[in-house]
Amino acid sequence: MAVVVREVSSRKDLQRFIYLPEKIHAQHKNWIPPIYKDEWDFYNPGKNRSFEHCSTVLYLAYRDGKLLGRIMGIINHAYNTLHKELNARMFALECYHDHEVALALTNAAEEWAKKQGMNRIVGPFGFSDKDPQGFMIEGFNEPMVIATNYSLPYMVELMDHCGFKKEIDLLEYKVVIQKRIADFYEAVYNRTYKNNQFKLLEFNNRKALKPFIKPVFELINKTYNDIYGFLELDSGEINYFAKRYLPIINPEFVKIILDGNEQVAAFILAIPDISAGIRNAHGRLYPFGVFKILREAKRTKILTMLLGAIRPDYRDRGLGAILGMKIYQSASRHKYEMVDSHLVLETNTKMLAEYERLQGLVYKRYRIYYKNL
């Protein structure tokens, strides 16, 4: 039977779209389901402000009545206008090891994009760089961490079959927590702190952290402009991300540096890896899933870097060493065994160098693809 691709047009279709991956990955021991409450919010234009400046489409693929795959098409008009591009994005591509299904889904997204006047499609890439990016191409046997796209090895083969080529790779480092911090970091930390007017802020409760959420995101807007796929966040999107991540933030793993004018000069944010808790809860918060996730947040030995930034005029002043050392100390104090870097663009040489100095090792690699239309 031929593959039939249908556009999602009802809540029942959206439910099928959201829950299909847990069927595809049913025998995939390392796969982590999303938190499904977040998924419903993500695909809801009333709750996800990114829909305001994007066109989207969702497709499902069937053969003989059986659901076999899904894909999302996105056109970020604001980003395209700013960067003078005509790019579409493909996102949330999931299917079984089936060339015909993968080709039907990507063709549907491509035809939709061409009708919208686009001349190129990239992905997997969502509304922004805050969404899971790329397909894994190395590290399939490594433990999964949150906010990354854990794909099966055959997705690389399917991308090749569908005519996609490499756009850019992202690396993920692991840094083993050791008792003694590298001498380099200690020397830079001491020199920077003694010779400047910077003030380091550390936190032990969310109430103390809350006033700095907006300044931190404002700093992100100033410093992320050169990052692939980044578009400045508006106040609604800042509130969305703050609401999404604040409940799982441990304030002890947030470090903020103020300059002499009491302005945020740099920050770093890490979170305990709760992947095992989400897996045990099957992505459901209720009735007991939330307790499994919170329990795992206390048990995990992995700390995941989520966000960080240094104001451009303060780069090369040693602030990265201060932040890195303080996070390292907090991780050691709480008996974490490893820090996961999250995704770092292969072109971000400064960040790659920081992880190398911490004796970090690349243990996963993700790839974003492109195809000319």
C-alpha positions, 0 to 999 in steps of 0.5 A: 500500500502507498504511503498517505500523508495527511495534515493534522486537522483535529485535536485527535490528530494532534494527540496522535502526533504527540504520542507517536514517538513513544510507540516508535521508541518502545524498545529503545532503552535510552529514549526519554519521553517528553513531559507531555504537559509541556508538549501540549503547551508547545503545540498550542498557539494560545500558550506558545508565543512563537506561533505569532511570528511563524507559519506551521504545518503538522503532517501524519503518515499512514500506510494501510490505515496504520500511523507510521510517522510525523513531521512539522514544518515551520517558517520563522518569518521574523528570523528570515526577515532579519537574516534575509533568508527564505528558509523553512524548518523541519521539526519533530520528524519521527518514523520507523525505519522506512525509507518510503515513509521518511521520503513522503513526510519530508516531501510533504514538508518541502512542498508546503515550504515551496508553496510558501515561497521558501527555497531551502529547508533545514532541520531538525530545528524548531521555533528557536535554538531552545528546542531540541536540535538535530539528529544524533550521529554519535553517542547512541549508547551514552545516557540521555539528558533532557532537552535534547533530541534522542534519535535512532541511528537509522535517522542518519541513513533516512536523511541521506536517502531523502537528499539532505546534507550537513548544515552544522554539527553540535557537540556534547561534552562530558566533564568528570568532576574531580576533587581538584579543579585545574590549576588554570581555572584557579589562577584565572579565577583568583586574578580576575576576582582580585583585579576587577569590580565584579560581584558574584551572586549565588542563590539558595532559593527561587525567591532571591533568583526571581528578580534576575530572570528578566535581566538574564534573558535580556543578556541572552538577547544581547549575546546570542545573535551570532548563534545559529537559529537564534532570534531575540526573545520578546517579553511573552517568550521570556515569560514562557521560558521562565515559567517552563524552567523555573520549577525545575531550577535548583537555585544553587546551580545559578551563578550571576556576575554583576559589574560595577554598575550592578548590571548583569555581566554574565551568568550560568545556569545548570540543572540536575538531570531528571531524565530517569525520572521522566522515563519512569513517569512515562512523561506523565506528571500526574498522578505520581509522575511529578514525585518520580521526577523530583526524586530523581532530581535528588538522586542523579549524579549528572548536572546539565548545563542549560544556559550561559552568557557573557556580555560582549564587552566583558569577554576575555576577562576571565568571567567564564573561569569564575562561572565554570569554577563556581558551578564545578564547586557546587557540583562537587559539593553535591556529589555530582559525578559528571557535568554535561555541556548540553549542545555546543555549536562546532563553530563556537570555539570559545565555548569548546575551548572552555570545556577542553580546559576542564578536560571535557570529552566529546561524547555525543554529536548531533547534526542539523541538515539542509536541502535546497528546494 
